[in-house]
Amino acid sequence: MADRSIIDRAADIIEPHIATRFKRRLLAEGNAQDLARAGLLVGGHSTSTVTIRAQAEAVLQCRQDWPTAEKIAAELDAAGLLKGAGCA
């Protein structure tokens, strides 16, 4: 699983996209932990043949609408937080 600092940085990127004000940070950290558990953040291990960014979009879509999930995944990729960042 990804290092805690990576999860925190990912949560920082996700947090502004959370639509509610209630427990916003907690929800962002939950999304980041989901990505870490799936092995999609730097330091993780994923064996899927689907691109890391596409996998991240799919994981995020469970809690966000699809356009928001795509935007968050792109921002995480640009920040170098996805495993193999820059490989869309």
VOPA-234692 format. One record per residue (C-alpha): residue in one letter; x, y, z; residue number from 1. Coordinates in pm, whole numbers, plus 32768, in hexadecimal, padded with zeros to 4 digits. Each point is the difference from the previous one (the first is absolute). Example, Ala and Ser with C-alpha at 12.3 -4.5 7.8 and 13.67 -1.06 7.14 Angstrom:
<recs>
<aa = A east = 84CE north = 7E3E up = 830C i = 1>
<aa = S east = 8089 north = 8158 up = 7FBE i = 2>
</recs>
This chain:
<recs>
<aa = M east = 8000 north = 8000 up = 8000 i = 1>
<aa = A east = 8071 north = 8164 up = 7FBC i = 2>
<aa = D east = 80B8 north = 80CB up = 8106 i = 3>
<aa = R east = 7F24 north = 80D8 up = 80E2 i = 4>
<aa = S east = 8095 north = 8140 up = 7F70 i = 5>
<aa = I east = 7F94 north = 7F92 up = 7EA1 i = 6>
<aa = I east = 7EA0 north = 7FB9 up = 807E i = 7>
<aa = D east = 7FF4 north = 8155 up = 80AA i = 8>
<aa = R east = 8074 north = 80B0 up = 7EC2 i = 9>
<aa = A east = 7EFC north = 7F44 up = 7F34 i = 10>
<aa = A east = 7EF3 north = 8064 up = 80FD i = 11>
<aa = D east = 8070 north = 816C up = 7FDC i = 12>
<aa = I east = 7FB9 north = 7FE9 up = 7E89 i = 13>
<aa = I east = 7EB7 north = 7F46 up = 802B i = 14>
<aa = E east = 7F72 north = 80D9 up = 8118 i = 15>
<aa = P east = 7F9D north = 8132 up = 7F2E i = 16>
<aa = H east = 7F31 north = 7F19 up = 7F22 i = 17>
<aa = I east = 7F28 north = 7F7C up = 811C i = 18>
<aa = A east = 7EAA north = 809D up = 7FD2 i = 19>
<aa = T east = 7F97 north = 8002 up = 816C i = 20>
<aa = R east = 8096 north = 80CB up = 811B i = 21>
<aa = F east = 7FAC north = 7EF2 up = 80FF i = 22>
<aa = K east = 8131 north = 7F29 up = 804E i = 23>
<aa = R east = 80A8 north = 8075 up = 7EBD i = 24>
<aa = R east = 8161 north = 7FA5 up = 8072 i = 25>
<aa = L east = 7F91 north = 7EAC up = 807F i = 26>
<aa = L east = 7F5B north = 7FB2 up = 7EB2 i = 27>
<aa = A east = 8135 north = 8074 up = 7F40 i = 28>
<aa = E east = 80DE north = 7F22 up = 80D7 i = 29>
<aa = G east = 7F13 north = 7EDD up = 7FC1 i = 30>
<aa = N east = 801F north = 8033 up = 7E89 i = 31>
<aa = A east = 817B north = 8013 up = 801B i = 32>
<aa = Q east = 800B north = 7EC3 up = 80D3 i = 33>
<aa = D east = 7F27 north = 7F4D up = 7EFE i = 34>
<aa = L east = 80FF north = 805D up = 7EF5 i = 35>
<aa = A east = 811D north = 7F8A up = 80E1 i = 36>
<aa = R east = 7F54 north = 7EB4 up = 804B i = 37>
<aa = A east = 7FD3 north = 7FCB up = 7E8B i = 38>
<aa = G east = 8178 north = 8034 up = 7FD3 i = 39>
<aa = L east = 7FCF north = 8131 up = 7F25 i = 40>
<aa = L east = 80CA north = 8103 up = 80BF i = 41>
<aa = V east = 817B north = 801F up = 7FF3 i = 42>
<aa = G east = 8096 north = 7EDD up = 80BF i = 43>
<aa = G east = 7ED5 north = 7F20 up = 7FC1 i = 44>
<aa = H east = 7FE0 north = 7EC1 up = 7F37 i = 45>
<aa = S east = 7EF0 north = 7FC3 up = 7EFD i = 46>
<aa = T east = 8001 north = 7ED8 up = 7F14 i = 47>
<aa = S east = 7EE8 north = 8074 up = 7F18 i = 48>
<aa = T east = 8044 north = 8037 up = 7E8F i = 49>
<aa = V east = 7F1F north = 8134 up = 7FFF i = 50>
<aa = T east = 80BD north = 814B up = 801D i = 51>
<aa = I east = 8039 north = 8080 up = 8160 i = 52>
<aa = R east = 7F44 north = 8142 up = 7FB5 i = 53>
<aa = A east = 7ED1 north = 7F40 up = 7F7B i = 54>
<aa = Q east = 8005 north = 7F24 up = 8137 i = 55>
<aa = A east = 8012 north = 8136 up = 80DD i = 56>
<aa = E east = 7ED6 north = 8096 up = 7F49 i = 57>
<aa = A east = 7F3A north = 7EC1 up = 803A i = 58>
<aa = V east = 8055 north = 7FF6 up = 8174 i = 59>
<aa = L east = 7FAA north = 8170 up = 802D i = 60>
<aa = Q east = 7EBC north = 7FDB up = 7F3D i = 61>
<aa = C east = 7F7A north = 7F25 up = 8119 i = 62>
<aa = R east = 7FE5 north = 813A up = 80D8 i = 63>
<aa = Q east = 8000 north = 811C up = 7EFD i = 64>
<aa = D east = 7F4D north = 8045 up = 7EBC i = 65>
<aa = W east = 80C3 north = 7F95 up = 7ECC i = 66>
<aa = P east = 8076 north = 815B up = 7F87 i = 67>
<aa = T east = 807F north = 8051 up = 815E i = 68>
<aa = A east = 80B0 north = 7EAF up = 8018 i = 69>
<aa = E east = 80AE north = 8042 up = 7EB3 i = 70>
<aa = K east = 806C north = 815A up = 8073 i = 71>
<aa = I east = 8089 north = 7F80 up = 814B i = 72>
<aa = A east = 80BC north = 7EE5 up = 7F54 i = 73>
<aa = A east = 809B north = 80F9 up = 7F0C i = 74>
<aa = E east = 806C north = 80E2 up = 811F i = 75>
<aa = L east = 8095 north = 7EDC up = 80C3 i = 76>
<aa = D east = 80B9 north = 7F94 up = 7EC6 i = 77>
<aa = A east = 8082 north = 8161 up = 7FC1 i = 78>
<aa = A east = 8075 north = 8017 up = 816B i = 79>
<aa = G east = 80C5 north = 7EBD up = 7FD4 i = 80>
<aa = L east = 7F33 north = 7F45 up = 8104 i = 81>
<aa = L east = 7F81 north = 7EE5 up = 7F25 i = 82>
<aa = K east = 80E3 north = 7ED5 up = 7FCF i = 83>
<aa = G east = 80B5 north = 803A up = 7EB6 i = 84>
<aa = A east = 7F84 north = 816B up = 7FFC i = 85>
<aa = G east = 7FF5 north = 80AB up = 7EB2 i = 86>
<aa = C east = 7FA3 north = 7EBD up = 7F50 i = 87>
<aa = A east = 7E89 north = 804F up = 7FDC i = 88>
</recs>
